[in-house]
Amino acid sequence: MVASGTPGALRAVQEGGSGRGRSGSLPRLGGDDDVQGALRSGKFPDGHASVSETSARVRRLVEPLTVPVLSVLTALLVGAGVIAAAGGDPLAAYAGLLEGAFGSARALSETAVWTTPYLLAGLGVACAFQGGLFNIGAEGQLALGAVAAAWAGYGLPALLGGTLPAALHVPLTLLCGATAGAAWAAIPGWLKTRTGAHEVINTIMLNYVALNAVSYLLNGPLKDPTPGNVIARTPLIAESARIPVFVDTLRVHWGFPLALALAALVGWGLERTTLGFAIRTVGASPDAARAAGMNVQRTVVLTMAMSGALVGLGGAIEVTALNHRHELGFSQGYGFDAIAVALLGRNHPGGVVLSALLFGAMRNGATRMQYLTQIPADVISVIQALILLFVAADGLVRRLYRLRGGAAPLTLTRGWGG
């Protein structure tokens, strides 16, 4: 008997070798021995692959998703235990979470709003990881991108002596935010190449510098001068600098599809361009890249700048599309959560989109969950931390579920001089 799914072998046996395939006449299979030999070899006369090869392809596609998906499920199970220990109903809590995230048009709109900064910040961190670099400074880059965009939103018209059309003002505002993030992220990249200072330490320290600098600006030179204002915030940006919403009754805005388009662009750039190849090569082995003639120092600085630009753009979109000003403490920890988003997405732009959507949905649905079940919304932070724990503990998840195959490769970096 010939296994199903092997039409080339069946046709050859039935027609005695007289049939014709796409590339000419089919060699005759003389008998059962020839058929069994074709099955064992995995190749049939018309070039069809064996079932085992097909399953191998499917396995290669599914395997990268296995650990992240199981990590999320495990975190939800542990989170259910936490909810039950606190006297709540896990099923009711998760039902409320889903309802709050996807249960209506408004819920979907808010999920998209939450997803946008997670997506852009996660993309930035993932780009750095692809280059073998840890960008832990996304929170500071996000804040600087937001304050730069706010200044451009209200200050550029006065600086240029007149109003600006929206077609010019919006791109300039976003560009200012991206440039601020890129410039700030490039500093630890440059320090790494010139002095060997590790980017983890530098980006962490620069977080504090950036956040305190933004606090000074919002309480001083850039503070809203409206009489009676005591809040650390900028003036409202001009109407011409605002990204419009899809419909007036919902908050979802055009920054969301822009973030999705950038994810596709980043994925294409990493896989199809010379710079993307250089980033991945330097990330895999700086010494091998240097031996191949690549400018490793320049690639490191460009990688960090690209990472910071994406993060800064996330802050700029928050200002231009939602808040229409920058207010102290506007971030919900997007920059720090972006590390978990990138790791859960396996540093792949497509994976980052899915993980950002998950984080956005959980953050949006937490309020509804708390309203329906009286479970504190902070439990979502616990679940997110558990997701990061299980993703990082790749070997633990594989052992827990008895998965075959080795653990995912770690992203390791070291200090080195120029």
ROBAZA-455573 format. One line per field, with one value per residue (C-alpha): residue in one letter; x, y negated, z. Coordinates in steps of 0.02 Angstrom, whole numbers, plus 50000, padded with zeros to 5 digits. Example, Ala and Ser with C-alpha at 12.3 -4.5 7.8 and 13.67 -1.06 7.14 Angstrom:
2
rest <- (A:S)
px <- (50615:50684)
py <- (50225:50053)
pz <- (50390:50357)
***
This chain:
418
rest <- (M:V:A:S:G:T:P:G:A:L:R:A:V:Q:E:G:G:S:G:R:G:R:S:G:S:L:P:R:L:G:G:D:D:D:V:Q:G:A:L:R:S:G:K:F:P:D:G:H:A:S:V:S:E:T:S:A:R:V:R:R:L:V:E:P:L:T:V:P:V:L:S:V:L:T:A:L:L:V:G:A:G:V:I:A:A:A:G:G:D:P:L:A:A:Y:A:G:L:L:E:G:A:F:G:S:A:R:A:L:S:E:T:A:V:W:T:T:P:Y:L:L:A:G:L:G:V:A:C:A:F:Q:G:G:L:F:N:I:G:A:E:G:Q:L:A:L:G:A:V:A:A:A:W:A:G:Y:G:L:P:A:L:L:G:G:T:L:P:A:A:L:H:V:P:L:T:L:L:C:G:A:T:A:G:A:A:W:A:A:I:P:G:W:L:K:T:R:T:G:A:H:E:V:I:N:T:I:M:L:N:Y:V:A:L:N:A:V:S:Y:L:L:N:G:P:L:K:D:P:T:P:G:N:V:I:A:R:T:P:L:I:A:E:S:A:R:I:P:V:F:V:D:T:L:R:V:H:W:G:F:P:L:A:L:A:L:A:A:L:V:G:W:G:L:E:R:T:T:L:G:F:A:I:R:T:V:G:A:S:P:D:A:A:R:A:A:G:M:N:V:Q:R:T:V:V:L:T:M:A:M:S:G:A:L:V:G:L:G:G:A:I:E:V:T:A:L:N:H:R:H:E:L:G:F:S:Q:G:Y:G:F:D:A:I:A:V:A:L:L:G:R:N:H:P:G:G:V:V:L:S:A:L:L:F:G:A:M:R:N:G:A:T:R:M:Q:Y:L:T:Q:I:P:A:D:V:I:S:V:I:Q:A:L:I:L:L:F:V:A:A:D:G:L:V:R:R:L:Y:R:L:R:G:G:A:A:P:L:T:L:T:R:G:W:G:G)
px <- (50000:50062:50038:49913:49982:50102:50012:50172:50206:50025:50021:50184:50124:49953:50018:50169:50286:50195:50126:50211:50251:50289:50470:50454:50421:50414:50536:50450:50430:50454:50360:50328:50514:50537:50389:50454:50626:50552:50460:50619:50724:50597:50596:50476:50510:50415:50510:50378:50450:50410:50286:50433:50506:50339:50321:50498:50453:50298:50401:50527:50384:50297:50447:50494:50317:50309:50405:50327:50150:50183:50262:50105:49992:50100:50099:49910:49896:50008:49912:49751:49827:49870:49692:49619:49734:49670:49491:49443:49370:49504:49379:49275:49433:49498:49325:49322:49498:49444:49285:49381:49509:49402:49219:49165:49221:49278:49375:49462:49501:49581:49680:49753:49794:49887:49973:50052:50186:50222:50248:50365:50466:50474:50534:50671:50731:50719:50828:50962:50949:50970:51134:51191:51155:51048:50950:50887:50866:50701:50607:50721:50721:50531:50521:50644:50552:50390:50457:50546:50385:50286:50407:50398:50209:50186:50353:50392:50255:50316:50497:50461:50349:50182:50067:50120:50012:49972:50056:50220:50196:50151:50303:50419:50349:50373:50547:50596:50539:50631:50789:50791:50775:50907:51032:51011:51028:51180:51279:51299:51334:51475:51543:51544:51645:51768:51795:51725:51595:51451:51288:51183:51262:51261:51081:51020:51113:51055:50876:50894:50981:50844:50698:50770:50811:50632:50569:50674:50610:50428:50446:50548:50579:50442:50309:50136:50128:49938:49895:49856:49939:50038:50058:50225:50172:50199:50072:49951:50023:49949:49803:49915:50033:49900:49880:49694:49586:49491:49320:49272:49191:49345:49525:49610:49720:49826:49982:49928:49937:50097:50173:50118:50194:50357:50360:50347:50481:50599:50574:50611:50761:50840:50820:50842:50962:51150:51130:51014:51139:51277:51171:51135:51315:51386:51256:51308:51496:51581:51751:51690:51607:51769:51867:51745:51784:51628:51640:51585:51598:51486:51361:51348:51314:51188:51100:51080:51024:50894:50835:50817:50730:50592:50570:50571:50443:50331:50339:50307:50150:50083:50098:50034:49891:49828:49885:49922:50053:50188:50149:50269:50243:50140:50226:50149:50320:50316:50505:50538:50396:50468:50609:50481:50388:50547:50597:50424:50423:50593:50664:50571:50461:50314:50332:50346:50180:50094:50176:50137:49956:49954:50026:49909:49758:49807:49833:49670:49568:49637:49519:49365:49428:49447:49274:49186:49280:49363:49530:49665:49727:49904:49885:49918:50091:50119:50067:50179:50325:50289:50285:50457:50520:50462:50524:50695:50695:50683:50756:50630:50482:50557:50586:50415:50327:50459:50496:50632:50771:50894:50858:50848:51016:51049:51093:51263:51362:51528:51627:51758:51859:51878)
py <- (50000:49825:49693:49554:49387:49462:49430:49443:49621:49674:49601:49685:49855:49839:49778:49892:49747:49683:49527:49360:49237:49054:49085:49230:49417:49504:49647:49813:49888:50073:50142:50139:50138:49976:49895:49945:49880:49713:49703:49742:49617:49478:49433:49485:49475:49313:49225:49232:49225:49358:49337:49328:49178:49089:49120:49056:48893:48875:48911:48777:48651:48703:48733:48549:48517:48663:48594:48418:48489:48613:48474:48369:48516:48562:48382:48378:48539:48474:48309:48407:48483:48310:48250:48403:48381:48202:48267:48227:48330:48356:48398:48243:48138:48198:48183:48002:47979:48043:47940:47783:47813:47877:47871:47716:47590:47474:47615:47658:47474:47459:47619:47546:47385:47482:47593:47450:47392:47572:47616:47473:47487:47676:47658:47543:47663:47810:47719:47695:47879:47928:47833:47919:47764:47737:47574:47558:47371:47374:47285:47134:47133:47140:46990:46888:46931:46873:46709:46671:46705:46595:46452:46473:46481:46313:46228:46252:46136:45995:46032:46029:45877:45949:46098:46259:46375:46540:46636:46554:46524:46704:46783:46650:46681:46868:46842:46736:46874:47009:46903:46871:47056:47101:46973:47031:47215:47184:47122:47293:47368:47244:47271:47459:47444:47315:47366:47542:47483:47605:47538:47618:47508:47353:47369:47399:47246:47140:47183:47083:46941:46931:46943:46810:46698:46714:46674:46515:46463:46493:46396:46258:46200:46306:46292:46239:46053:46052:45951:46064:46217:46315:46476:46521:46525:46437:46327:46412:46447:46362:46442:46461:46576:46700:46874:46899:47039:47163:47110:46971:47087:47197:47161:47279:47173:47183:47212:47393:47441:47338:47446:47604:47539:47501:47679:47745:47623:47672:47856:47826:47718:47845:47986:47902:47756:47739:47646:47780:47915:47817:47797:47982:48030:47913:47980:48159:48129:47958:48040:48134:47976:47880:48017:48007:47823:47750:47588:47656:47491:47400:47543:47543:47356:47366:47512:47419:47262:47360:47440:47273:47195:47326:47303:47114:47124:47221:47077:46950:47042:47044:46854:46817:46943:46957:46834:46684:46630:46711:46731:46795:46980:47011:47178:47334:47417:47448:47438:47571:47683:47671:47787:47922:47886:47911:48069:48146:48105:48191:48025:48052:47907:48024:48098:47924:47876:48024:47999:47812:47854:47974:47844:47710:47824:47870:47689:47634:47780:47762:47619:47718:47869:47767:47689:47857:47963:47840:47922:47787:47738:47758:47945:47910:47847:48011:48110:48005:48035:48222:48220:48139:48265:48416:48345:48313:48485:48572:48733:48737:48729:48864:48977:48943:48992:49120:49033:49100:48991:48874:48709:48552:48464:48326:48150:48118:47958:47905:47746:47710:47562:47479)
pz <- (50000:49957:50090:50057:50005:49873:49707:49604:49658:49633:49459:49413:49472:49389:49222:49217:49186:49033:49118:49101:49239:49227:49182:49061:49068:49235:49265:49282:49455:49423:49572:49758:49796:49698:49784:49955:49907:49858:50022:50120:50023:50043:49857:49722:49535:49510:49648:49786:49961:50088:50227:50348:50255:50259:50444:50470:50382:50490:50645:50598:50584:50745:50858:50884:50945:51064:51213:51206:51196:51336:51439:51423:51466:51616:51678:51662:51761:51899:51894:51917:52072:52138:52105:52190:52340:52356:52364:52184:52043:51909:51772:51807:51815:51647:51569:51625:51556:51385:51387:51431:51294:51149:51202:51105:50975:51114:51196:51032:51008:51179:51154:50994:51088:51223:51095:50995:51120:51169:50987:50944:51104:51086:50906:50964:51098:50977:50849:50980:51030:50848:50849:51010:51114:51269:51260:51438:51416:51322:51462:51453:51263:51264:51381:51278:51117:51195:51261:51095:51000:51120:51094:50905:50914:50997:50969:50784:50719:50829:50785:50598:50611:50559:50554:50471:50365:50449:50307:50359:50544:50593:50507:50580:50754:50739:50667:50817:50935:50838:50827:51014:51051:50922:50987:51166:51122:51013:51164:51248:51076:51047:51223:51194:51035:51103:51283:51296:51423:51430:51359:51497:51631:51521:51464:51642:51705:51558:51604:51764:51674:51542:51664:51778:51630:51570:51745:51746:51575:51621:51783:51703:51524:51442:51578:51523:51565:51583:51740:51887:51812:51941:51842:51763:51582:51416:51327:51209:51037:50885:50793:50641:50739:50795:50721:50686:50753:50643:50706:50826:50953:50977:51025:50904:50791:50635:50739:50760:50575:50563:50699:50608:50446:50536:50605:50427:50369:50510:50471:50288:50327:50444:50319:50150:50167:50186:50350:50417:50371:50456:50614:50624:50586:50718:50840:50806:50812:50813:50784:50631:50564:50587:50500:50355:50333:50415:50512:50680:50773:50651:50649:50839:50845:50702:50785:50948:50856:50758:50919:51006:50855:50861:51048:51034:50896:51015:51138:51000:50943:51121:51121:50946:50943:51122:51254:51140:51268:51372:51556:51687:51720:51563:51530:51606:51609:51421:51407:51539:51480:51304:51359:51399:51237:51135:51226:51213:51027:51007:50941:50778:50716:50687:50859:50935:50855:50937:51107:51104:51065:51213:51332:51266:51286:51464:51514:51436:51504:51681:51723:51670:51765:51923:51902:51879:52005:52125:52083:52088:51915:51982:51958:51773:51820:51911:51757:51644:51761:51759:51569:51567:51695:51595:51430:51506:51589:51422:51490:51633:51514:51402:51550:51624:51462:51409:51246:51135:51068:51148:51230:51125:51105:51230:51179:51257:51248:51317:51332:51202:51147:50979)
***
